């Protein structure tokens, strides 16, 4: 029996989770809902992982440290079963996202699909044709995209049909064919900007899939921000875990399995590098070699701004968008993402900007605002790109510089120190290549189980990948319940039952 894993005696812990990010907490909640005794170990002083909030610039200005806008908070099967929308106030910007353009109106993805189509001119009909069927069947789409990518859908028939429709669209938009469907710069730029969330050149299949899913959710459920910051999501999850008898130990980094109490199951909300660090000596060499072959992608350099007022966008419609992609045209977005993939820092980087203050006045003192931004940078970058980010915002919002009271930069290297899962500043916990989308973190029928009995990986480095959705943790917990505890329980049903 591997050190740290073993049969429980009376009073011992059933399961231990390492890491209190959304996936670690989801795994802990799923296990606790099944009546198991669960303990969580977190290296940082505050639970939450990618859902933490802090005053990084000035007192009274609350900035999200990683995630900020949350379409999956309303869409994820885990959060729907958990009832997150009943526990956290999720505030909806009128527009999910926007793509400012030089010398012309911005392209805006409004919550309303018809309003969006109307703003895209002669491409409006094509936008509605692409996204209308996906929006109509968005739960099927999400269930497919956030599945373990190993278990085929069984019922209803609409799920495989929706999956097929999505695959056809991904095949189209992951190739030059998308320029044949959309003829105007606005729609092309809008799709390229949202696809670049994958931190891959947008004209790749994984980026196309991510963009289509996120754009669909923009119309179906919106991209809300939690009142007070993303920490509210972690707080809701930790409060429920405590109610179920689970315990969280903060400020407790884990470097080896022997640092943990004995338990029948250990679930690691870590990258493959973290799994190697904690359990490497006990892993078979073939498994360890596969983990070492896992590749991490480009990084992010995050810049927080404290502002004396709202961002003065040239296009007033941008003031209604929670999230903005500052990369210009489709061609510019493709070019800068290729620069980053080649290991270079673009002069005009892709910048993702979020202005939570348009719906959440608690983020800053009265009349003041915060702006959340990050730029894509090469893996492991130590470069502070705050000036380039400021210039990119100023490009679409002249006078922005005059509003900046303070700013705080977290380089890609800093992100890796802040959260060990962000290797090289990769906030996706692994490059979103085609291979690593299909085989994440390694080729296996069960990507969550390890060769060590009772040891599981439950992070975003497993299917379905990055995002605040909790599904990687849920899928891993389901395996642990079945294979370690021999419980034929559906964690989603258990979580739903707890609410009722």
N, C-alpha and C positions, 0 to 999 in steps of 0.2 A: 504494500500500500504506500502510495506516495506521501511524503511528509506533508502535513497540513490537511490531508484528506483521510477520512476514516469513518468507521461506524460510530454513530452517536450513542453515547450513554445518557442516562437520565440527566436532564438539565443542560446538555450541551447544545451548541448551535447546529441547526440543520444545514444551513447554506450561508456562505460568505460571498459577498460581492465586493470586488475591488474597483473603486471608481464610482463617483456619484453624479456622473453626467446623466442626460436624459435616458440613455440606454441602460446604464447601471441601475438607476432608480426604477425604471420600468421592469427590469428583471427582478429586482427586490420586491416590488409590489406584486408582481405575478406570483412569486413564490409565497409571499406572506398571505396572499388571498387564498392560497391552497391550505393554509393552516400551518405553514412551516415557520420555524424560528430563524430569523434572518438578521445578519449583521453586515453593515456596509463600512468599508474602510476608504477614506478619502485623504489624499496627500495634502490638499489645500486646507485652509482654515475655514472655508465656507463650502457647503455642498453646492452642486449645480453644474460643474464642468463648463460646457458651452452656454449655459443659461445663468450667468452671473451678471450682476449690475453693481457699479461702484462709482464714486465721485473721483474721476481721474483728472479733471481739469481744475475746477473751482468748487468750493463748498456750495451745495444746493443744486449742482448740475449732475444729474444721474445718467451715466453712460453704460450701455450694454457692452460687455467685454468680448462677446463673440456673436451669438445670434441675436437678432433684433426683431425682424418681421417673421410671422409664423403662420403660413398657410396650413402647415401640417397640424397645428394646434386644433383646427376644426375638422381636418380631413383624415388624419391618421386613425386607423381602427383602434389602436391602443388608447389614444386620447378621447375618442368617442366613447369607448367602454368606460374609461376612467371618469368621464364627465368633466373634462378640464374646463369647458365653457361655463359650467355651473360653479366652478371654484375660483376662476380667474376672470377678471373683466377684460375681454378682448375687444379693443377699440379699432374700428374700421375706417381707414382713409377712403375717400370717395373713389380714388383711383388706386389700383394695386401697384402699378409701376408705370414709369414713363421713360422715354428716350429723347432728351433734348437734341435738337439739330441746329447747325449753324445756318442763320439766314432764312429759316423757314419754321413753321409751327412744329412743336414737339409732337412725337407720336405717343399717344396715351392709351394704356390699357385700363379703361374704366371698369368698375365692377360690372356694369351693365354691358353685355355683349353687343347689343344693338347700337348703343351709343359709341362703343369702340369702333364698330364697323362703319358707322356714319362718318367718323372722323378720319377714316383711311381712304376716303375718295373711291376711286375705281377699284381699289383692292379690298373694299369693304365686303363685297359679296364673297370673295375668296376667303377672307378671314372668318366670316360666319360659316362658310362651308367646312372649313377645317375644324373650328372649335365648337360649333354648335352641337354635333353629335357627341363629342367628348364631354362637354359640359352637361348634356342631358343624362349621361351615364357616368358621372364623375365618381360615385362610390365604387363602381366596378373597376374603373380605371385605377383608382388609388389602391384598391385591394390587390390588383394585379401588380402594380409598380412596387408596392411595399410588401409583397409576399416574400417568402424565403427563396423564391426563384428555383425551387426544387420540387414543390408540390403542385401539380396541375390543378386548376380550378375544376370543381365538380358541378356545382349548381350556383346560380341558374345559367341558362344558355347565354344570357347577355354578357356574362363575364368573358368567356373566350372570344365572343364577337367583338367586344370592346378592346380586348388585348390585341386582336388581329388588326383592328382599325388603327390602334396606336402604333403597332409595328410598321404598318404601311406608311404612316406619316413620318415615323422616324427614318425609315429608309429613304423617303423623299427629301426630308429637310437635312439629313446628314450627307447630302450630295448636292452638287450644283443645281439639281432639279428645282430647288425652292425658288430660284430666281425666275423660273418660268411661270410659276403660279402667281407670285407677287411681282408686280411691275414697277411699283413706285418706291422711292427710297424710304418712306416712313415705315411701311409694314416690314420691309426687309431689315431695317435697323432695329425695329422693336423686337423682332424674333432673335436677331443676333445678340442683342443686349441681354435678353433673358437666358439664352442658351449658354452664355459665357459664365453663368453661375457655376458651371461644372469645372471652371478653371482649366479648360481645354479649348483649343481653337473651335469656334462654334460649328464649323462644318465637319463634325465628327459624329458618329452615331450616338455615343453616350451623351454628348452635349445636346444633341437634337432631342433626345428622349427627355433629359432634364428640363430643357426649355419648354417643350410641349406640355409636360406635366405641370410645371409652375405656372405657365400662362393659362392653362385650363382652370387651375385652382383660383387664379386671379379673378376669373369670371364666376366661378362656381361658389366659392366660399370666401374669397378675398384674401388679402395678406395682412391680417390684423397685427397690432402690437399690444402687448399686455400693459395695462395701467401700472405705472411705477417701474416698469422694466422687466426684462426676461427672468430676473430672479424670482418673480412671482410664480413662474411655472415650477421651478425647483422647490420653492416654499410649499406649494400645494402638494407636491409629490411627497416631500419629506414629512409633512404633517399627517398625511394619510398613512404613510409607512409607520410612523410612531403610533398612530391609533391602532394599527394592526399588530403592534408589539415589536416591530423591527427597531433596530438601533443603528445609529450612524456615529462613527468615530472619525472626527476631522483631525487634521494635522498629523495623520498617520500614514506616511509613505510606506509602500510595501515593495521590498526589493527581492524577496524570495518567499517561497511557499511556507517556509518554517516561521515567517513573521506572523502567520495567521493562526487563529485558534483551530482546533480540529473540527472538521465539519464533513458531512457526506458529499457536499457539492461546493465547488468554488467557481464563480463566474467572474471573468476578468473583462471589465470595460476598459480595455487597453488596446493599443496598436499591436501588430505582430511583434514589433520591437520590444514592447512591454512584456508580452508573453514570453519572449526569449529571455529577457532579463530576469523575470520572476521564476520561470519554470525550465529555462533552457537546459541546465545540466541533467534534468530528469527526462527530457524529451528524446525520442528516438532520432538518430542523426538525419534520417530521410525527411522527417517532419520538420526538424529545425532548418534543414537546407531549403525547404519550400518556403518557410517563413522568412528566411534571409533573402529569398528571391523577390519578395513583395516589394513593389516600387512605390515611392512617395512622390507626389506631384509638386507643382509650383506652389509658392507660398503667398501669403497676404501680408501687407503692411497696413496696419490699422491706424487711423488718425481720428481722434475725437476733437470736436470743436465746441467751445462754449461761445455763444453768440449773443449780441445785444438785441437782436431782433430776428424775424424770419428771413430765410434766404431770398434775395431779390431776383428770382428767376426772370429771364427775359420773356418767356412765355408764361403768362399768368396761370395756365392750366397746370403747370408743374407744381404750383402751390397746393394742389389737391392730391398729389401722388405721395403715398408713404415712402415708396422706394423709387430711386432714379438710377439709371445706368448711364454713366457719363463716358461714352466712348465714341460718340458721333455716328457716322454711317456704318452700314454693314461692312463695307470694305475696310474702314478704319478699325472696326472691332476685330475682324479677322487678322489684320496686320499686326495689331498690338499683342494679341494673344499668341501669335506665332513668334513674335519677338521674345515674349516671356518664356515660351516653351523652348526656345533656343538658348536660354540663359542670359538674356539681355534685359536691361531696364529701359522700357520705352520712354521717350521724352514726354509723350502724352499717354499715360497709362489708362487702362480700363479702371474706372472708379465706380464702386457701388456706394451710393449715398442713401441714407434713410433719415427722414425728418419726423421723428415720433411726436414732436410738439404740436403738429397740426391737429392731432386728436387727443393728445395726452398732456395737459398743462402741468402735471406733477413732475415732469422731467427737468424743469428749470424754474428759477424764480419768476414771478409775474412779469410778463412782457418779454422775457428772455427765452432763448431756444438752445437746443443742442443739435448738432449734426454728427451723425455716425457715418464714417466712411472707411473703406479699405480699398487698396489698389493691389492688383495682381503683380507679383514680383517673382524673380527666380527662386527656386528652392534654396533655403538656407540663407537668404539675403540678410545682410546686416545694414543695408542702406536705409536711411530715413528719407522717405519720399514725400514728406509733408509739403514741401514747396511745390512739387509737381502736382500733388492732389489739390492744393489750394488753387493753383493755376487752372486746373481742369474745372473746378467748380466756378471760378471766376469767368471762365470762357462762356459759360451758359448763364451766369448770374453776375453781371458786372456790378461792382460795389461790395461783393462778398467780403473781400479782405478787410474793409472798413468796419465790419461787424464783429470780427474775431476778437474776443476778449482773452482767450487762452486756447491752447491746443496741446494735445498729448499724443505722442507717437509710440506705437508698439511695433517694432520691426518683426519680420518673419522669424528671426532668431530669438527675439524676445517672446514671441508667441510659443515657440517650442519650449522655452524655459517656463512659461506660465502654465502650460498644459503639455505634459509629455506625449499625449496622443497626437499633437500637432507636429509631427516630425518635420523639421526643416521649415516650419511655418505652414505646413499643408493642413488647412482646416477641414479638408475632405477626408482625412485619415487614410489616405491612399490615393494614388493617381487614378482618375476616372477614365482609364483607357478601356478599349473594347474588351480586352482579355480580362482585366481586373473588374470589369462590371459583371462579366459572366462567371468568373472564377475568383471570388473574393472571400478569404485572403489566399486561397490555394485551390487547385482542382480537387473537389471532394463532393461526394453525395451529401454529406452533412458537414457544412463549413463551420459549425459551432462547436462540435465535439473535438477534443484532442485525444491522442492515444492514451493519456493518463486518465484512469477511471475517475469520474466525477469532476473533471476539469473542463471548463467551457470558455469560449471566447464570445463576448456579447457586445462588442463595440461597433462603431460605424465602419470598421474594417471588414465587417461581415455583411451579407445581404440584409436589407436592400441598399446599404450604403449611407452616405452623409445626409444630414437633415435632422431637425428636432422632431422626431416622430416616435421614438421609443420602440420601434418594431424590431430592431436587432436584438434588443434586450428581451423582448417578448418571445421571439423565436427561440432564443437560447434557453430561456426559462422553460418553454414548452418541452424542449429536449431533456432538460434536467428532470422535470417532473416525470417524464415517461421512462427515461433510461436509468436514472439514479434512484428516484423515489417510487417508481413503478405505480404512478398515479395517472389514470386516464382522465385527466381534467383539462378543460378548455379555459385557459386563463382569462380570455375575453369575457366568457360567460360568468366566471367567478367575480371579476371586477364589476360587471354590470349588476350582478346580484347584490353586491355589497352596497351599491347606491340605492337599491330599492328595498 
